[in-house]
Amino acid sequence: MTDRRQRFAAPFLAMVEALRMGPTFARGRRDARAGHVRSLTISGSLVVAQVRAGDEPTAHRARIAVRAFGAAEWARVEDDLAARTRSVADLFAGRMPDDIAAVFARAGLSLLPLALDEVAMDCTCERWPMPCVHLAATCYALADSLDTDPFGAFAWRGRGRDELLERLRQLRGAAAHGDPEPVAAPPDDGDLGDLADFWGAAASSATAVSPARLGWEDTGSIWLGSATLPGGRPDALLDEFDSPALGYGGRTLAELLRDAYRALDNPVDQ
């Protein structure tokens, strides 16, 4: 036996060996080591094997059954496992996590059966008392199988390898990304209606004013203002600003510009 199986499967073997059928289990151990257990399969709640002990002419079918866990029970286990990075890493690497017994214990469960009343056995040899040497050999072969492939223990309890890993992947992904925060709805300020209608209504209710009505002259590329400002004088704009300290010929810039504004308002025909 390897160290890994001794840690994981020893309680299961101790449970069946507690039947105090020493000679039967001694022979079953020898048969398992000799390769007399063939076609061992593990599925939801049932282990089935073909066993031909010693010089028997035909093989017998041995079956060991346990209760498969329900969806709610598996959900508790998977939630706990998904929160443990090391356990998830072990499972994805094909190893049984060292803390697996504690994970199932926190869910009120045991991955492997630890009491005889949790197990049902039968064999086509129909020998009495049970378990027979075929079932004893199957127990030892099962322990070896669980050491080689830990997912067999999960399958025995109703959760296949692919389903378990996919569930853990989903749970880890949800924890990594988190659930999106709900977006609060904007406060209800009344029905604003359709924005296109709003802008359309505003445009239709406004009075369109052309540049020409504002006194602007179209030069083909720009509009030049030619309207007089309030006050009636074309040079009234110059009174709104302080004149800069510039001039020419003894006259300030404002005075020079004032003549220009007045000339624009009263052009002289050439």
Long-range contacts (C-beta under 8 A, 24 or more apart in sequence): 1-143, 1-147, 2-147, 4-96, 4-147, 5-143, 5-144, 5-146, 5-147, 7-98, 8-96, 8-100, 8-112, 8-146, 8-147, 8-150, 8-153, 9-112, 9-143, 9-146, 9-147, 11-112, 11-114, 12-112, 12-113, 12-114, 12-139, 12-143, 13-139, 13-140, 13-143, 15-113, 15-114, 15-115, 15-116, 15-119, 16-116, 16-119, 16-131, 16-136, 16-139, 18-116, 19-116, 19-131, 21-129, 21-131, 21-136, 24-131, 24-132, 24-133, 24-136, 25-136, 25-139, 27-53, 27-133, 27-136, 27-137, 28-53, 28-133, 28-134, 28-135, 28-136, 28-137, 28-138, 28-139, 28-140, 29-136, 29-137, 29-140, 31-133, 31-136, 31-137, 32-137, 32-138, 32-140, 32-141, 32-144, 33-140, 36-137, 37-137, 37-138, 37-140, 37-141, 40-138, 40-141, 40-142, 40-145, 42-142, 42-145, 42-152, 42-155, 42-156, 43-155, 43-156, 44-68, 44-155, 44-156, 44-158, 45-156, 45-157, 45-158, 46-156, 47-138, 47-142, 47-156, 49-134, 49-137, 49-138, 49-141, 49-142, 51-123, 51-133, 51-134, 51-137, 51-138, 53-133, 53-134, 53-137, 60-123, 60-124, 60-125, 60-134, 61-123, 61-124, 62-121, 62-122, 62-123, 62-124, 62-132, 62-134, 62-135, 62-137, 62-138, 63-121, 63-122, 63-123, 64-119, 64-120, 64-121, 64-135, 64-138, 64-139, 64-142, 65-119, 65-120, 65-121, 66-113, 66-118, 66-119, 66-120, 66-156, 66-157, 67-118, 67-157, 68-156, 68-157, 68-158, 69-109, 69-157, 69-158, 69-159, 70-158, 73-107, 73-109, 74-158, 74-159, 76-106, 76-107, 76-108, 76-109, 77-103, 77-104, 77-107, 77-109, 78-164, 78-167, 78-168, 78-171, 79-171, 80-106, 80-107, 81-168, 82-168, 82-171, 82-172, 82-175, 83-175, 88-168, 88-172, 91-150, 91-164, 91-165, 91-168, 92-165, 92-168, 94-149, 94-150, 94-151, 95-150, 96-146, 96-150, 96-153, 111-153, 111-154, 111-157, 112-146, 112-153, 226-264, 226-265, 228-265, 234-261, 234-262, 234-264, 234-265, 235-261, 235-262, 237-261
